Amino acid sequence: MENETKSTVQQNQNVTRAAGIVSIAVMVSRVLGLARETAIGYYFPSKGSADAFYLAFRIPNFLRDMFGEGILSKAFITTFLATEAEDGEAAAWNLANRIFNLTFLILIGITALGIVFAPIVVDVLARNNFNESLDTVAHFGFENKVELAIYLTQLMFPYLLFVSFAAIAMGLLNSKGRFAIPAYASTFFNISSLVVGIGGYYLGPMFAIHPVTGMAIGVIVGGILQFLIQVPSMYRVGFRYRPLLSLRDPRVLQVVHLIGPAVLGVAAVQVNLLTNTFFITSDSGWLTWITRAYRVMHLPIGIFGVAISTVALPQLARLATAGETENFRNALSYALRLMLILTIPAAIGLMMLAEPICRLLYEWGETVEEDTFGTAGLLFVYAFGLCGFSTLKIVTDGFYAYKDIRAPVIVSICAVVLNICLNYLFIYRGFFFDPRAVVFSTVLTVTLNCSVLLVLLRRKVGGLGLRSVVPLTFKVLIASAVMGCVCWLTNGVIEGDWLGTEGIASRVIGVFVPIGFSLLILAAMYKFLKVSEFDDILNMFKRRLEN
């Protein structure tokens, strides 16, 4: 019993340490992603070129989110570890080569189809508001935003191929316990897309090319670098490329079996985002606002949700393969608890600082105060779903570890259908004609999706140790409420009574000083309420500083 307890403690420490490494890497990447969004907001008006770019990027990015951060990587990790444990390392490397080659052939076909049918897809998603004529677009040969969006979609579609290779590389390295390089890989995507995008804004008009074309080219260059930066690490862990291809290999079929019916199952959030596109093009500017709000919320999702999920999946897969059900429960319960103490305060902070954050990030150049209010309102609603968005990744990983995709598929399909019905009632039937209605329906359906899957997973493994989660949740809510009050009051004093909101210095102080005070209060509350998971995080940072 004592050995089992030590094993659980060591297991939790490993998750915390690895999650910390990935969190830092993802935070750097997401901050650079926000810098890219700030540049788009500065150079391109929300009701013009920005709308067209975001619509064009949504289509290949929808497939990227499924392949890059979801299905492909998760299916590969699970099968790769099982192959290595049961058939040996050589068989696992052969599987990696077969998946690489099969992915290349399939995605070349998807990319070609995407380029050919881009006009039809964009036309369906864009609706009437994208047909308005814009002078800034017409000067470069485009009569309206639809034409510009089609051009950008066709230009960016090859990005899907390279980012999917990056997903397999990430899965391979994570399976070998290498988390830092894959996590930092997306940083190179954001740097290149930012640099190339800004360069394209200034150089494009010299060659009669629309300025936003640079952003599209930056996306492709970024996808290539995101894969190439991982290649040396793949070589070091033992991967050697071989031109192997087999559709009859049982392990390949296992990966395909996990991927095929799970497109909706694992990608409920992405499917909702894509279907939402049809509704948020109902008015000009909505698409840009909702994309920017989601990008801000994506920062804590990446730092906490993606990081913990990335580290937890290989561990859960090993425990499930070895039949260690009790350790599986402990590992999943700990990951959920770790998620709660991080995402609940982050959600409260986003609610309190929604407007100051959006003003700091976006209200420059072509972006006006109306855009700030619109984006901030959407961010406030998105914050309610932060726990659901993040926890869904871990709960889905639990099913993937047992190679069970049936429940996620069924539940997520129901969630997507519910989301579409709610949006139809709100937008088409006029019950709540506001972009916040679209976000609300997404938040609601994702939270329900997560809750139902959690109940089903608990039944599957005979309990998840959730009794310890309930009292922890109450402690976190109390601490977060106190933190939220301090955050709101501090920002009110700075912006209302002291510096105002004009200028970069006042905006930076109005955001980061309240965040600093809030983190100190949150840490004090966690220590006072004896939240042990917070102590684990502090110990992880102490060990890293000592080393």
Secondary structure by P-SEA (a helix, b strand, c coil): caaaaaaaaaaaaaaaaaaaaaaaaaaaaaaaaaaaaaaaaaccccccaaaaaaaaaaaaaaaaaacccccaaaaaaaaaaaaaacccaaaaaaaaaaaaaaaaaaaaaaaaaaaaaaaaaaaaacccccccccaaaaaaccccaaaaaaaaaaaccaaaaaaaaaaaaaaaaaaacccccccccaaaaaaaaaaaaaaaaaaccccccccaaaaaaaaaaaaaaaaaaaaaaaaaabbbbccccccccaaaaaaaaaccccccccaaaaaaaaaaccccccccaaaaaaaaaaaaaaaaaaacaaaaaaaaaaaaaaaaaacaaaaaaaaaaaaaaaaaaccaaaaaaaaacaaaaaaaccccccccaaaaaaaaaaaaaaaaaaaaaaaaaaaaaaaaaaccaaaaaaaaaaaaaaaaaaaaaaccccccccaaaaaaaaaaaaaaaaaaaaaaaaaaaccccaaaaaaaaaaaaaaaaaaaaaaaaaaaaacccccccccaaaaaaaccaaaaaaaaaaaaaaaaacaaaaaaaaaaaaaaaac
